[in-house]
Amino acid sequence: MAVKTLEDLLAEGVAGRHVLVRSDLNVPLDGARITDDGRVRAALPTIRRLAEAGAKVVVAAHLGRPKGAPEEKYSLRPVAARLGELLGADVRLASDVVGEGAKAVVSSLADGQVALLENVRFDPRETSKDAGERDELAHAFAALVGEDGAFVSDGFGVVHRKQASVYDVARVLPAYAGGLVLAELDVLGRLTGNPERPYVVVLGGSKVSDKLAVIEALLPKVDKLLIGGGMAFTFLAAQGHSVGSSLLEQDFVETARKLLETEGDKIVVPVDVVVADRFAADAATDTVAADAIPEGWMGLDIGPRTVESFAAAVAGAKTVFWNGPAGVFEMAPFAAGTRGVAQAIADSAAFSVVGGGDSAAAVRQLGLPEDGFSHISTGGGASLEYLEGKELPGVAVLGEEG
């Protein structure tokens, strides 16, 4: 698939032109404070290159899941402030998405300046299932940047969504793939093409149902699949163990049992877990064998013997993909499993990819060196869908003939 890139756009010349950049700035917030600015920093290179080349850069992004109308808690105001700090330049935030506020801010941009539109999901057309409504918003984006405008898709975390600022606008404006999107596709291509072996995948997170498709897609390709997080308890239940009050998807126990029957030589589940009498940072805790979880207690992390088992598998790997924490790392008593697994990956000589979302946040929150990993993805859901073999609409549209 032939895709025009940021390099192609820069070669054409952007000085004096408005360029709409779809970034992924969906950062976690504590009130108005950004708790992890990884996605903002990942968006910087493309924005900076366009600004330095003299473009009038108009950034579009979303935050959270507003219901198609403005909500103060989902305003991009904190993001605009952080983006400005990192760029070392003022970034004006429009008061709306494509309305009078956006028009005023965009029209006032000088060459090399950057503006941020308000949360695109404040407009119900952004996520509409009606293609006509999305197309209407796409044309409004195009009108903002004018006849000589261009679109750069650089929000890899949203390219699996058929949304107006991701998909439809690329059919209206001359469209280019940004550096971040290209880097993500290159890395994921290495994981799905012919990865160097042994190839070890570490999956965590809460639910088997969220990861089942990627488990089924990856099992034929991997040498070991290490399962932690809340999803591990469905596999433990499939082995016939009582899991107390741990997170359990009863409807998927039989599916897990069949996977263990057919691929049990590849699947590695916890042998011990950290349990608590309630879901709280100050709960009473204990470390028990995976087949000895007390009634009424819940598993909230993998135990030290499991960390050793996972670390041994990772140490011998040539390629590692990690998606999803091993436990409730946000609470100190249940962070050791995620820290241990992450440290083992960082210490390995493998080509290592952290699959975005909570895993990327864990790396930073636990103070691990980001350069210990070959690549930290910005796109959790998009990464998983790519690995499942699904087409990513926001990427596919870039290869369409205009």
ROKE-903572 format. One line per 4 residues: their letters; for each residue x, y, z of N, C-alpha, C. Coordinates in steps of 0.05 Angstrom, whole numbers, plus 5000, padded with zeros to 4 digits. Layout:
BEGIN
a> X Y Z X Y Z X Y Z | ... $
# end
This chain:
BEGIN
mavk> 5017 4976 5000 5000 5000 5000 5018 5025 5000 | 5015 5041 4980 5030 5066 4977 5017 5087 4994 | 5032 5098 5013 5022 5119 5031 5041 5143 5029 | 5029 5167 5026 5045 5191 5027 5053 5196 5056 $
tled> 5077 5206 5060 5087 5210 5087 5092 5239 5094 | 5098 5244 5119 5106 5271 5128 5129 5282 5111 | 5148 5264 5105 5171 5272 5089 5162 5282 5061 | 5142 5269 5050 5131 5278 5024 5119 5306 5026 $
llae> 5104 5310 5047 5091 5336 5052 5112 5358 5055 | 5132 5352 5071 5153 5372 5076 5168 5379 5050 | 5172 5358 5033 5185 5362 5008 5168 5380 4989 | 5142 5377 4992 5124 5394 4975 5125 5423 4985 $
gvag> 5130 5427 5010 5132 5453 5022 5107 5460 5038 | 5110 5468 5063 5088 5474 5080 5088 5503 5090 | 5108 5518 5084 5110 5546 5094 5085 5562 5086 | 5072 5573 5106 5049 5590 5101 5023 5574 5098 $
rhvl> 5025 5547 5098 5001 5531 5094 4991 5521 5122 | 4964 5518 5123 4952 5506 5147 4954 5476 5144 | 4963 5462 5165 4965 5433 5165 4950 5423 5190 | 4929 5407 5185 4914 5394 5207 4928 5368 5215 $
vrsd> 4936 5366 5240 4949 5342 5250 4931 5328 5270 | 4924 5303 5264 4908 5287 5284 4928 5273 5302 | 4930 5282 5327 4948 5270 5347 4931 5254 5367 | 4945 5237 5381 4932 5223 5404 4942 5236 5429 $
lnvp> 4925 5252 5441 4933 5267 5466 4914 5259 5489 | 4905 5234 5487 4886 5224 5507 4901 5215 5532 | 4909 5235 5548 4926 5230 5571 4909 5225 5597 | 4920 5211 5616 4906 5208 5642 4908 5234 5658 $
ldga> 4886 5241 5671 4885 5265 5687 4877 5259 5716 | 4888 5275 5734 4879 5276 5761 4868 5304 5765 | 4842 5308 5761 4831 5335 5760 4841 5348 5735 | 4856 5370 5738 4868 5384 5715 4897 5378 5712 $
ritd> 4907 5359 5728 4936 5352 5726 4940 5327 5710 | 4958 5329 5690 4965 5306 5673 4984 5288 5690 | 4976 5263 5693 4992 5244 5709 5013 5229 5692 | 5009 5229 5666 5028 5216 5648 5027 5230 5621 $
dgrv> 5048 5245 5614 5048 5261 5590 5061 5247 5566 | 5064 5220 5568 5077 5205 5547 5066 5210 5519 | 5040 5211 5517 5028 5214 5491 5033 5243 5480 | 5034 5262 5498 5040 5290 5489 5068 5291 5478 $
raal> 5087 5278 5492 5114 5279 5483 5118 5263 5457 | 5102 5241 5454 5104 5226 5429 5094 5241 5405 | 5076 5260 5410 5064 5276 5388 5083 5299 5380 | 5102 5305 5396 5119 5329 5391 5134 5329 5365 $
ptir> 5148 5307 5358 5166 5309 5335 5152 5317 5309 | 5129 5306 5303 5114 5314 5279 5105 5343 5280 | 5094 5351 5303 5084 5379 5306 5108 5398 5303 | 5130 5392 5316 5153 5409 5316 5165 5412 5288 $
rlae> 5166 5390 5273 5178 5391 5246 5161 5408 5228 | 5135 5406 5230 5117 5422 5213 5120 5452 5221 | 5120 5457 5247 5123 5485 5255 5149 5497 5247 | 5171 5482 5250 5197 5492 5242 5199 5497 5212 $
agak> 5182 5482 5197 5182 5486 5167 5164 5508 5159 | 5152 5522 5179 5135 5545 5172 5106 5540 5169 | 5097 5516 5175 5068 5510 5173 5053 5524 5196 | 5027 5529 5190 5009 5538 5211 4995 5512 5221 $
vvva> 5003 5502 5244 4996 5475 5252 4970 5476 5269 | 4951 5460 5261 4925 5458 5275 4922 5430 5285 | 4923 5426 5311 4923 5399 5322 4895 5392 5331 | 4886 5368 5323 4860 5357 5332 4865 5332 5349 $
ahlg> 4850 5330 5370 4853 5307 5388 4828 5304 5405 | 4827 5281 5419 4804 5277 5437 4816 5271 5465 | 4798 5272 5485 4805 5265 5512 4781 5252 5525 | 4785 5228 5535 4763 5214 5548 4740 5207 5530 $
rpkg> 4717 5203 5542 4693 5195 5527 4669 5213 5532 | 4671 5238 5525 4647 5256 5528 4625 5246 5510 | 4601 5254 5517 4577 5244 5502 4569 5262 5479 | 4588 5272 5464 4582 5288 5440 4574 5316 5447 $
apee> 4582 5326 5471 4576 5353 5479 4599 5362 5498 | 4603 5388 5500 4625 5398 5517 4621 5389 5546 | 4643 5380 5559 4644 5374 5588 4670 5385 5598 | 4669 5402 5618 4693 5415 5627 4715 5396 5635 $
kysl> 4708 5373 5647 4728 5354 5656 4743 5341 5633 | 4732 5343 5609 4745 5332 5585 4758 5353 5567 | 4759 5378 5577 4771 5399 5561 4801 5393 5557 | 4811 5401 5534 4840 5397 5528 4857 5420 5539 $
rpva> 4846 5436 5556 4862 5459 5567 4888 5450 5580 | 4888 5429 5597 4914 5421 5609 4933 5411 5588 | 4923 5398 5567 4940 5388 5546 4952 5410 5530 | 4937 5431 5524 4948 5454 5509 4970 5467 5525 $
arlg> 4966 5469 5551 4987 5481 5568 5013 5464 5568 | 5009 5438 5570 5033 5420 5570 5047 5420 5543 | 5031 5419 5522 5042 5419 5495 5059 5445 5491 | 5048 5467 5500 5062 5492 5498 5089 5492 5513 $
ellg> 5088 5481 5538 5113 5479 5554 5134 5463 5539 | 5126 5440 5528 5145 5422 5514 5155 5434 5488 | 5138 5449 5474 5147 5462 5450 5163 5487 5455 | 5159 5499 5479 5172 5524 5484 5159 5547 5469 $
advr> 5133 5544 5465 5118 5565 5450 5089 5564 5459 | 5075 5586 5456 5047 5587 5463 5031 5570 5444 | 5013 5553 5456 4994 5538 5440 4966 5547 5448 | 4953 5561 5430 4926 5571 5436 4906 5548 5433 $
lasd> 4887 5547 5452 4866 5527 5451 4840 5540 5441 | 4829 5529 5420 4804 5539 5410 4781 5533 5430 | 4761 5549 5431 4739 5545 5450 4719 5524 5440 | 4722 5516 5415 4704 5495 5404 4719 5478 5384 $
vvge> 4705 5461 5370 4718 5442 5351 4721 5454 5323 | 4699 5463 5311 4701 5475 5284 4683 5500 5283 | 4675 5511 5306 4658 5534 5306 4673 5560 5304 | 4660 5581 5313 4671 5608 5311 4697 5611 5326 $
gaka> 4699 5598 5349 4723 5599 5365 4747 5586 5350 | 4742 5563 5338 4763 5550 5322 4771 5567 5298 | 4751 5578 5284 4757 5594 5261 4774 5618 5268 | 4768 5631 5291 4783 5654 5299 4812 5647 5306 $
vvss> 4816 5626 5321 4843 5618 5329 4859 5609 5304 | 4847 5593 5287 4862 5583 5264 4869 5605 5245 | 4851 5624 5240 4856 5646 5221 4878 5665 5232 | 4882 5665 5259 4902 5684 5270 4930 5672 5271 $
ladg> 4933 5647 5263 4959 5634 5265 4979 5647 5246 | 5003 5651 5256 5025 5660 5239 5041 5635 5231 | 5058 5638 5211 5075 5615 5203 5091 5604 5226 | 5091 5578 5230 5106 5565 5252 5092 5564 5278 $
qval> 5067 5575 5279 5052 5574 5304 5034 5549 5306 | 5026 5542 5330 5010 5517 5335 4985 5524 5350 | 4963 5513 5342 4938 5516 5356 4926 5488 5361 | 4910 5486 5382 4897 5461 5388 4867 5465 5388 $
lenv> 4853 5449 5373 4824 5450 5373 4814 5437 5399 | 4790 5446 5408 4779 5433 5432 4771 5404 5425 | 4768 5388 5446 4763 5360 5444 4744 5353 5421 | 4754 5338 5401 4737 5333 5377 4712 5317 5384 $
rfdp> 4713 5303 5407 4689 5287 5414 4668 5304 5428 | 4673 5330 5430 4651 5348 5438 4631 5352 5416 | 4639 5345 5391 4621 5346 5368 4611 5318 5363 | 4584 5313 5364 4573 5286 5362 4579 5274 5335 $
rets> 4586 5290 5314 4591 5279 5288 4618 5263 5287 | 4636 5269 5306 4662 5256 5306 4659 5226 5307 | 4642 5216 5325 4640 5187 5329 4614 5176 5318 | 4600 5191 5302 4574 5182 5291 4577 5157 5274 $
kdag> 4557 5140 5275 4557 5116 5258 4547 5124 5230 | 4536 5148 5227 4526 5158 5202 4549 5171 5186 | 4556 5158 5164 4579 5168 5148 4574 5196 5138 | 4549 5203 5132 4543 5230 5123 4549 5251 5144 $
erde> 4543 5245 5169 4548 5264 5191 4578 5267 5195 | 4593 5244 5194 4622 5246 5196 4634 5262 5173 | 4624 5258 5149 4634 5272 5126 4629 5302 5128 | 4607 5309 5140 4601 5337 5144 4622 5350 5162 $
laha> 4629 5336 5184 4649 5346 5202 4677 5347 5188 | 4682 5327 5172 4708 5326 5158 4711 5350 5139 | 4689 5357 5126 4690 5381 5109 4693 5406 5125 | 4682 5407 5149 4686 5430 5167 4716 5432 5175 $
faal> 4729 5410 5180 4757 5410 5186 4773 5421 5162 | 4765 5411 5138 4778 5420 5114 4775 5450 5109 | 4751 5460 5115 4746 5489 5112 4764 5505 5131 | 4769 5494 5154 4786 5508 5174 4814 5513 5162 $
vged> 4825 5494 5148 4853 5496 5139 4855 5507 5110 | 4832 5510 5097 4832 5524 5071 4840 5507 5048 | 4840 5519 5024 4844 5505 4999 4871 5492 4997 | 4892 5504 5009 4919 5493 5006 4926 5477 5031 $
gafv> 4906 5470 5047 4911 5455 5072 4918 5426 5067 | 4928 5413 5087 4936 5385 5086 4929 5371 5112 | 4928 5345 5112 4922 5330 5136 4944 5310 5142 | 4954 5309 5167 4974 5290 5175 4962 5273 5197 $
sdgf> 4961 5247 5192 4951 5227 5211 4974 5218 5229 | 4974 5227 5254 4996 5220 5272 4987 5209 5299 | 4961 5203 5301 4951 5192 5326 4947 5162 5323 | 4968 5146 5327 4965 5117 5323 4945 5105 5341 $
gvvh> 4942 5116 5365 4923 5105 5384 4894 5106 5375 | 4888 5120 5353 4860 5122 5344 4856 5112 5315 | 4877 5102 5302 4874 5094 5274 4856 5069 5270 | 4849 5056 5292 4830 5033 5290 4801 5043 5291 $
rkqa> 4797 5069 5293 4770 5080 5294 4762 5094 5268 | 4739 5088 5258 4729 5101 5234 4714 5126 5244 | 4729 5147 5250 4718 5172 5261 4726 5195 5243 | 4711 5217 5245 4714 5239 5227 4742 5251 5225 $
svyd> 4755 5255 5248 4781 5267 5249 4804 5247 5243 | 4796 5222 5240 4816 5201 5235 4814 5190 5207 | 4789 5184 5199 4784 5170 5174 4773 5189 5152 | 4750 5201 5159 4736 5216 5138 4751 5240 5128 $
varv> 4765 5254 5146 4780 5278 5137 4802 5271 5117 | 4813 5246 5120 4834 5237 5101 4823 5233 5073 | 4797 5232 5070 4784 5229 5044 4777 5256 5032 | 4781 5277 5048 4773 5304 5039 4798 5321 5033 $
lpay> 4818 5318 5051 4843 5334 5048 4865 5316 5037 | 4886 5328 5024 4910 5312 5018 4921 5300 5044 | 4924 5274 5045 4930 5261 5071 4958 5248 5071 | 4971 5250 5094 4998 5239 5097 5001 5225 5124 $
aggl> 5017 5205 5125 5023 5191 5150 5045 5205 5165 | 5040 5210 5190 5060 5223 5207 5082 5204 5216 | 5103 5215 5227 5126 5198 5236 5118 5178 5257 | 5101 5185 5275 5093 5167 5297 5078 5143 5286 $
vlae> 5059 5148 5268 5044 5126 5256 5062 5107 5240 | 5081 5119 5225 5099 5102 5210 5117 5085 5228 | 5126 5097 5250 5143 5082 5268 5128 5059 5281 | 5104 5064 5289 5087 5043 5301 5083 5020 5281 $
ldvl> 5076 5027 5257 5071 5006 5237 5096 4990 5231 | 5119 5003 5231 5145 4989 5227 5150 4969 5249 | 5146 4978 5274 5150 4960 5297 5131 4936 5297 | 5105 4942 5292 5086 4920 5293 5090 4901 5269 $
grlt> 5100 4912 5247 5107 4895 5225 5128 4875 5232 | 5147 4883 5249 5168 4865 5258 5156 4843 5275 | 5135 4849 5291 5123 4829 5308 5106 4809 5293 | 5094 4818 5271 5076 4800 5256 5089 4787 5232 $
gnpe> 5111 4799 5223 5125 4788 5199 5140 4762 5205 | 5165 4765 5212 5181 4742 5218 5198 4748 5243 | 5186 4750 5267 5200 4758 5290 5223 4739 5297 | 5244 4751 5308 5267 4734 5316 5258 4718 5341 $
rpyv> 5266 4693 5341 5257 4675 5363 5280 4668 5382 | 5272 4661 5406 5245 4657 5417 5229 4683 5419 | 5203 4681 5413 5184 4703 5414 5166 4699 5437 | 5167 4717 5457 5152 4715 5481 5132 4739 5483 $
vvlg> 5107 4733 5489 5087 4753 5492 5077 4753 5521 | 5076 4776 5534 5066 4779 5561 5040 4794 5560 | 5018 4782 5568 4992 4795 5568 4982 4797 5596 | 4972 4821 5603 4959 4826 5629 4934 4841 5624 $
gskv> 4926 4856 5644 4901 4870 5642 4879 4855 5656 | 4855 4866 5656 4834 4854 5672 4818 4832 5660 | 4813 4833 5634 4793 4814 5622 4804 4798 5599 | 4798 4772 5600 4804 4754 5578 4788 4763 5553 $
sdkl> 4763 4771 5557 4746 4779 5535 4759 4801 5518 | 4774 4819 5531 4787 4841 5517 4810 4832 5500 | 4822 4809 5508 4847 4800 5495 4844 4774 5480 | 4820 4762 5480 4816 4736 5469 4824 4734 5440 $
avie> 4816 4754 5424 4822 4754 5395 4852 4755 5390 | 4866 4771 5406 4895 4773 5402 4909 4748 5412 | 4899 4736 5434 4910 4711 5444 4908 4689 5422 | 4885 4687 5410 4881 4667 5389 4898 4673 5364 $
allp> 4902 4698 5358 4918 4706 5335 4947 4701 5340 | 4956 4705 5365 4985 4704 5370 4995 4675 5377 | 4977 4659 5389 4986 4633 5398 5001 4616 5377 | 4992 4616 5352 5006 4601 5331 5034 4612 5325 $
kvdk> 5039 4638 5333 5063 4651 5324 5084 4653 5346 | 5076 4650 5372 5094 4655 5394 5106 4629 5405 | 5128 4632 5420 5139 4609 5433 5129 4606 5462 | 5123 4629 5475 5111 4629 5501 5092 4652 5504 $
llig> 5069 4647 5517 5050 4668 5523 5046 4668 5553 | 5055 4690 5566 5055 4692 5595 5030 4709 5603 | 5013 4698 5620 4988 4711 5626 4987 4720 5655 | 4984 4746 5660 4982 4757 5686 4957 4775 5688 $
ggma> 4956 4792 5708 4933 4810 5711 4908 4795 5719 | 4886 4810 5719 4860 4798 5726 4852 4775 5708 | 4861 4777 5683 4853 4756 5664 4864 4728 5671 | 4885 4728 5688 4897 4702 5695 4878 4685 5711 $
ftfl> 4860 4697 5726 4843 4682 5744 4822 4665 5728 | 4815 4674 5704 4797 4658 5687 4812 4633 5678 | 4838 4636 5673 4854 4612 5666 4859 4594 5690 | 4863 4605 5713 4866 4589 5737 4840 4574 5743 $
aaqg> 4817 4587 5739 4791 4573 5743 4788 4551 5722 | 4799 4555 5698 4797 4535 5677 4814 4510 5685 | 4834 4515 5702 4851 4492 5711 4838 4478 5735 | 4814 4488 5743 4800 4476 5765 4805 4487 5792 $
hsvg> 4819 4510 5793 4826 4522 5819 4804 4542 5828 | 4800 4544 5854 4782 4564 5865 4798 4591 5864 | 4784 4612 5856 4798 4638 5855 4787 4658 5875 | 4772 4649 5895 4761 4666 5915 4743 4687 5903 $
ssll> 4747 4712 5911 4731 4734 5899 4747 4750 5878 | 4767 4737 5867 4783 4749 5845 4766 4754 5821 | 4775 4773 5804 4761 4779 5779 4759 4753 5763 | 4735 4746 5755 4731 4721 5740 4710 4725 5718 $
eqdf> 4716 4718 5693 4696 4719 5672 4687 4690 5668 | 4665 4684 5682 4655 4656 5681 4649 4647 5653 | 4639 4665 5637 4631 4657 5609 4655 4649 5592 | 4679 4656 5601 4703 4650 5585 4721 4628 5597 $
veta> 4711 4615 5618 4726 4594 5631 4730 4570 5612 | 4709 4563 5598 4710 4540 5579 4729 4547 5556 | 4728 4571 5547 4746 4580 5525 4775 4578 5534 | 4780 4587 5559 4807 4586 5570 4816 4557 5573 $
rkll> 4797 4539 5581 4804 4511 5585 4812 4498 5558 | 4798 4505 5537 4805 4494 5511 4832 4504 5501 | 4838 4530 5506 4864 4541 5499 4886 4527 5513 | 4882 4521 5539 4902 4506 5555 4905 4478 5545 $
eteg> 4884 4466 5536 4885 4438 5525 4901 4437 5499 | 4896 4457 5482 4909 4456 5455 4936 4470 5454 | 4941 4490 5471 4966 4505 5470 4979 4507 5498 | 4973 4487 5515 4984 4488 5542 5014 4488 5544 $
dkiv> 5028 4479 5523 5057 4479 5524 5068 4508 5520 | 5051 4526 5510 5060 4553 5506 5050 4572 5527 | 5026 4567 5539 5014 4585 5558 5025 4581 5586 | 5034 4603 5597 5045 4603 5625 5027 4620 5642 $
vpvd> 5016 4608 5663 4998 4623 5682 5012 4625 5709 | 5003 4642 5726 5016 4646 5753 5016 4620 5770 | 5038 4618 5785 5039 4596 5804 5035 4606 5832 | 5037 4632 5836 5030 4644 5862 5019 4672 5857 $
vvva> 5003 4682 5876 4990 4707 5873 4991 4723 5899 | 4990 4749 5897 4986 4766 5921 4956 4771 5924 | 4945 4763 5947 4917 4766 5952 4911 4787 5973 | 4887 4797 5973 4878 4818 5992 4850 4811 6001 $
drfa> 4843 4821 6025 4816 4816 6035 4796 4836 6024 | 4806 4856 6011 4789 4876 5997 4805 4892 5977 | 4792 4906 5960 4805 4921 5939 4812 4949 5950 | 4835 4950 5963 4844 4975 5975 4874 4974 5980 $
adaa> 4887 4997 5979 4916 4999 5983 4923 4991 6012 | 4905 4994 6031 4911 4987 6059 4898 4961 6067 | 4891 4944 6048 4879 4919 6054 4899 4900 6067 | 4889 4880 6081 4906 4858 6091 4915 4841 6066 $
tdtv> 4940 4834 6065 4950 4819 6041 4965 4794 6049 | 4968 4776 6030 4983 4752 6034 4993 4742 6007 | 5013 4726 6006 5022 4713 5982 5017 4683 5984 | 5002 4672 5965 4993 4644 5967 4998 4631 5940 $
aada> 4998 4604 5941 5000 4589 5916 4975 4594 5899 | 4977 4593 5873 4955 4599 5855 4931 4580 5859 | 4936 4557 5871 4914 4538 5876 4904 4539 5905 | 4912 4560 5919 4905 4561 5948 4895 4589 5955 $
ipeg> 4880 4602 5938 4869 4628 5944 4846 4625 5964 | 4847 4638 5987 4827 4635 6007 4799 4645 5998 | 4779 4632 6007 4751 4641 6001 4747 4669 6010 | 4736 4686 5993 4731 4714 6000 4754 4733 5995 $
wmgl> 4777 4722 5989 4800 4740 5983 4803 4742 5953 | 4816 4763 5944 4819 4768 5916 4849 4771 5908 | 4856 4759 5885 4883 4762 5875 4886 4789 5861 | 4906 4804 5869 4910 4831 5857 4938 4834 5845 $
digp> 4954 4813 5845 4981 4815 5833 4992 4787 5830 | 5011 4783 5812 5025 4758 5811 5046 4757 5833 | 5052 4733 5843 5071 4730 5864 5100 4729 5856 | 5119 4728 5875 5147 4729 5868 5157 4705 5852 $
rtve> 5146 4681 5857 5155 4657 5842 5145 4660 5812 | 5122 4672 5809 5112 4677 5781 5130 4697 5767 | 5138 4718 5782 5155 4738 5770 5181 4725 5761 | 5192 4707 5777 5217 4693 5770 5212 4676 5745 $
sfaa> 5189 4662 5744 5183 4645 5720 5181 4662 5695 | 5166 4685 5697 5163 4702 5674 5190 4714 5666 | 5206 4723 5686 5231 4735 5680 5250 4716 5666 | 5249 4690 5674 5266 4670 5661 5258 4667 5631 $
avag> 5232 4667 5626 5223 4664 5598 5231 4688 5582 | 5229 4712 5593 5236 4737 5579 5267 4738 5574 | 5282 4729 5594 5311 4731 5592 5322 4715 5569 | 5309 4694 5561 5318 4678 5538 5306 4686 5512 $
aktv> 5290 4707 5512 5276 4714 5487 5292 4732 5469 | 5286 4732 5444 5298 4750 5424 5278 4772 5417 | 5252 4766 5420 5231 4786 5415 5210 4784 5437 | 5202 4807 5448 5182 4808 5470 5161 4829 5464 $
fwng> 5136 4822 5467 5114 4841 5465 5099 4840 5492 | 5096 4863 5504 5082 4864 5530 5058 4883 5529 | 5035 4873 5536 5011 4890 5537 4994 4883 5561 | 4992 4902 5579 4975 4898 5603 4991 4892 5628 $
pagv> 4985 4907 5650 4999 4903 5675 4994 4876 5687 | 5012 4866 5704 5010 4840 5717 4992 4841 5742 | 4987 4866 5752 4971 4869 5776 4961 4898 5778 | 4949 4904 5800 4939 4931 5804 4962 4949 5813 $
fema> 4979 4956 5793 5004 4970 5798 5000 4998 5810 | 4976 5009 5807 4971 5036 5818 4971 5036 5848 | 4968 5013 5861 4969 5010 5890 4995 4996 5897 | 5010 5009 5915 5037 5000 5921 5039 4970 5929 $
pfaa> 5020 4959 5945 5023 4931 5953 5020 4912 5930 | 5010 4921 5907 5005 4903 5884 5020 4912 5859 | 5042 4926 5863 5058 4936 5841 5082 4919 5834 | 5090 4901 5853 5115 4887 5850 5116 4869 5825 $
gtrg> 5093 4856 5819 5092 4838 5796 5097 4853 5770 | 5083 4875 5766 5087 4891 5742 5115 4902 5740 | 5125 4912 5763 5152 4922 5764 5173 4900 5757 | 5169 4877 5768 5188 4855 5763 5188 4846 5734 $
vaqa> 5164 4844 5722 5162 4835 5694 5175 4857 5676 | 5167 4882 5682 5178 4904 5665 5208 4906 5667 | 5218 4903 5692 5247 4904 5695 5261 4881 5680 | 5249 4858 5681 5261 4835 5666 5262 4840 5636 $
iads> 5241 4853 5626 5240 4860 5597 5261 4881 5591 | 5263 4901 5608 5283 4922 5604 5311 4911 5606 | 5316 4891 5623 5342 4880 5626 5350 4860 5604 | 5330 4851 5589 5336 4831 5568 5349 4844 5544 $
aafs> 5360 4827 5527 5373 4837 5502 5353 4835 5479 | 5328 4829 5485 5308 4824 5464 5300 4850 5451 | 5289 4848 5427 5274 4870 5414 5248 4871 5429 | 5243 4892 5445 5221 4893 5463 5201 4916 5457 $
vvgg> 5176 4909 5457 5155 4928 5451 5135 4929 5474 | 5131 4952 5485 5110 4956 5505 5085 4966 5491 | 5063 4951 5494 5039 4956 5478 5021 4977 5487 | 5031 5000 5496 5014 5023 5500 4996 5021 5525 $
gdsa> 4979 5042 5528 4959 5043 5549 4971 5040 5577 | 4959 5022 5593 4967 5019 5621 4996 5009 5623 | 5006 4993 5604 5033 4983 5606 5053 5007 5604 | 5048 5024 5585 5066 5048 5581 5064 5066 5606 $
aavr> 5040 5069 5617 5037 5085 5641 5052 5073 5664 | 5051 5046 5666 5065 5032 5688 5095 5036 5686 | 5106 5035 5662 5135 5040 5659 5143 5066 5671 | 5128 5087 5665 5135 5114 5674 5128 5117 5704 $
qlgl> 5105 5107 5713 5097 5111 5740 5115 5096 5760 | 5125 5073 5751 5143 5057 5768 5172 5065 5766 | 5177 5086 5750 5204 5097 5748 5224 5081 5733 | 5214 5064 5715 5233 5048 5699 5244 5064 5675 $
pedg> 5268 5058 5667 5280 5073 5645 5266 5067 5618 | 5256 5087 5605 5242 5083 5580 5261 5073 5558 | 5286 5080 5560 5305 5071 5540 5313 5042 5544 | 5302 5029 5564 5306 5000 5568 5290 4983 5549 $
fshi> 5271 4996 5535 5253 4982 5517 5258 4992 5488 | 5256 4974 5469 5261 4982 5442 5240 5001 5432 | 5215 4998 5441 5193 5015 5432 5171 5015 5452 | 5161 5038 5460 5138 5041 5476 5115 5052 5459 $
stgg> 5096 5035 5454 5074 5043 5436 5055 5063 5449 | 5042 5079 5432 5022 5097 5442 4994 5087 5437 | 4992 5064 5424 4966 5054 5415 4959 5026 5425 | 4947 5024 5449 4940 4998 5460 4920 4983 5443 $
gasl> 4896 4994 5439 4876 4981 5424 4883 4978 5395 | 4896 4998 5383 4904 4997 5355 4926 4976 5351 | 4944 4974 5370 4965 4954 5369 4953 4926 5369 | 4935 4921 5387 4923 4895 5390 4907 4888 5365 $
eyle> 4892 4907 5354 4877 4901 5329 4896 4895 5306 | 4918 4909 5304 4938 4903 5283 4948 4874 5287 | 4955 4867 5312 4966 4840 5316 4945 4819 5312 | 4919 4826 5314 4898 4807 5308 4895 4803 5278 $
gkel> 4907 4821 5263 4904 4819 5234 4882 4835 5222 | 4870 4853 5239 4849 4870 5229 4859 4893 5213 | 4843 4903 5194 4850 4927 5180 4845 4951 5198 | 4864 4970 5197 4861 4995 5213 4850 5016 5194 $
pgva> 4825 5025 5197 4813 5044 5177 4829 5069 5173 | 4840 5080 5196 4855 5105 5194 4881 5102 5179 | 4891 5078 5176 4915 5072 5160 4907 5066 5132 | 4887 5049 5129 4879 5040 5102 4871 5064 5085 $
vlge> 4857 5084 5097 4848 5107 5082 4871 5124 5071 | 4894 5122 5084 4917 5138 5074 4928 5127 5048 | 4921 5102 5042 4930 5089 5017 4910 5091 4995 | 4887 5103 5000 4866 5106 4980 4874 5128 4960 $
eg> 4867 5124 4935 4872 5144 4915 4853 5168 4919 | 4865 5191 4921 4848 5215 4925 4834 5224 4901 $
# end
